Amino acid sequence: MIKGSFNETMERLRELIDRENPSILISVGDVVSDNMIRHNIQPEISIVDNKIMRRKIEPIQVSVSQTLQLRNPAGTLTEEAWTIMQKALEEKTHTRVLVNGEEDLLTLIAVLCAPENSMVIYGQPQKGIVAVRVTEQKREQVRQIVDAMEVCESLK
């Protein structure tokens, strides 16, 4: 967890990126994606839902090569979310993943699908940001969380 103001967290994130040299940067959430872009930290994949704290906002301004859209209701991980995340990673181009629903749990998919040494960054409201370096150990922790989730037949 990197605590502090937007400027403080972005400065410390930049230092972390310089030190770790991640293979891919993935941002999850409108606020963290917007702040990264405003501080010239360009994620390869930005996962957004055009909402902050579940309130509609104007879409953030991000220069991307493509926008992929998906439906992911709150509190779920749909098969479509897995497919779109894999496609975004395969394309190897700056991509916005626009979620109709909620993007929060897509952090889990990003960690599981991203290559080793990628970095997934998401926000912690009123606290700061979290930067997860993708390792096999981190994937195993996330895999256990996903495996414990209940399957919702109505979304298949």
C-alpha positions in Angstrom: 0.0 0.0 0.0 1.3 3.4 -0.9 -0.5 6.0 1.3 -0.8 9.7 0.7 -2.2 12.4 -1.5 -2.6 11.8 -5.3 0.8 13.6 -5.9 2.6 11.7 -3.2 1.3 8.3 -4.3 2.1 9.0 -7.9 5.6 10.1 -7.0 6.2 7.0 -5.0 4.6 4.8 -7.7 7.0 6.3 -10.3 10.0 5.4 -8.0 8.6 1.9 -7.6 8.2 1.5 -11.4 11.7 2.8 -12.0 13.1 0.3 -9.5 11.0 -2.7 -10.4 10.8 -2.1 -14.2 7.5 -4.0 -14.7 6.9 -5.7 -18.0 3.3 -4.4 -18.2 1.4 -1.7 -16.1 -2.3 -2.4 -15.6 -4.5 0.2 -13.8 -7.8 -0.7 -12.3 -10.2 2.1 -11.5 -11.0 5.5 -12.9 -9.3 7.6 -10.2 -6.0 5.6 -10.2 -6.0 5.4 -14.0 -6.7 9.2 -14.3 -4.0 10.1 -11.8 -1.4 7.8 -13.4 -2.1 9.4 -16.8 -2.0 13.0 -15.4 1.4 12.1 -13.9 2.7 10.8 -17.2 2.6 7.1 -16.0 1.0 5.4 -19.0 -0.6 2.0 -18.2 -0.7 -0.5 -21.1 -4.2 -1.5 -19.9 -6.6 0.8 -18.0 -9.7 -0.9 -16.6 -12.4 1.7 -15.9 -16.2 1.9 -15.5 -16.8 5.6 -15.7 -17.8 5.7 -12.1 -16.2 6.8 -8.8 -17.6 5.3 -5.6 -20.5 4.0 -7.8 -21.3 7.5 -9.0 -21.3 8.2 -12.8 -18.5 10.5 -14.0 -17.3 11.9 -17.3 -15.0 9.4 -18.9 -11.4 10.0 -18.2 -9.3 11.2 -21.1 -6.8 8.5 -22.1 -5.0 8.0 -25.3 -5.4 4.4 -26.3 -5.2 2.3 -29.5 -8.3 0.4 -28.7 -11.3 0.2 -26.3 -12.7 -3.2 -25.3 -16.0 -3.3 -23.6 -17.5 -5.9 -21.3 -20.4 -6.5 -19.0 -19.4 -7.4 -15.4 -22.1 -6.9 -12.7 -21.0 -5.8 -9.2 -19.5 -8.5 -7.1 -18.9 -10.8 -10.0 -16.2 -12.1 -12.4 -17.9 -13.0 -15.7 -16.4 -15.3 -18.4 -16.5 -12.3 -20.7 -14.2 -10.4 -18.3 -11.6 -13.2 -18.5 -11.8 -13.3 -22.3 -11.5 -9.5 -22.7 -8.5 -9.3 -20.2 -6.7 -12.1 -22.1 -7.4 -10.3 -25.4 -6.1 -7.0 -24.0 -2.9 -8.6 -22.9 -2.4 -10.5 -26.2 -2.9 -7.3 -28.3 0.2 -5.7 -26.8 -1.2 -2.2 -27.4 -2.5 0.6 -25.2 -6.0 -0.6 -24.3 -8.9 0.8 -22.3 -11.2 -1.9 -20.9 -14.5 -0.2 -20.4 -16.7 -2.1 -17.9 -20.5 -1.9 -17.9 -21.0 -2.8 -14.3 -18.1 -2.8 -11.8 -14.4 -3.1 -12.4 -13.1 -3.7 -8.9 -12.8 -7.4 -9.0 -11.1 -7.4 -12.4 -7.9 -6.7 -10.3 -8.0 -10.5 -9.6 -8.3 -11.4 -13.2 -5.5 -8.9 -14.1 -3.1 -10.6 -11.6 -3.9 -14.1 -12.8 -3.7 -13.3 -16.5 -0.8 -10.8 -16.6 2.7 -12.0 -17.3 5.3 -12.4 -14.6 6.8 -9.1 -13.4 3.7 -7.1 -14.5 2.3 -4.6 -12.0 -1.4 -4.1 -11.3 -2.3 -0.8 -9.6 -5.6 -0.1 -8.0 -6.9 2.5 -5.6 -7.8 2.3 -1.9 -10.4 5.2 -1.4 -9.3 7.8 1.1 -6.0 5.9 1.7 -3.8 5.7 -1.4 -3.0 3.0 -3.9 -1.9 -0.6 -4.0 0.7 -1.8 -6.5 0.8 -5.6 -6.9 3.9 -7.1 -8.6 2.7 -10.2 -10.4 4.7 -13.3 -9.2 3.7 -17.0 -9.1 3.3 -16.6 -5.3 0.9 -13.7 -5.7 -1.0 -15.6 -8.4 -1.4 -18.5 -6.1 -2.9 -16.2 -3.4 -5.3 -14.7 -5.9 -6.2 -18.1 -7.3 -7.3 -19.2 -3.9 -9.5 -16.2 -3.6 -11.1 -16.8 -7.0 -11.5 -20.5 -6.3 -13.4 -19.7 -3.1 -15.9 -17.6 -5.0 -19.4 -18.9 -5.6 -20.3 -19.8 -9.2 -23.4 -17.8 -10.3 -25.2 -19.9 -13.0 -27.3 -17.0 -14.2 -24.2 -15.3 -15.6 -23.1 -18.2 -17.8 
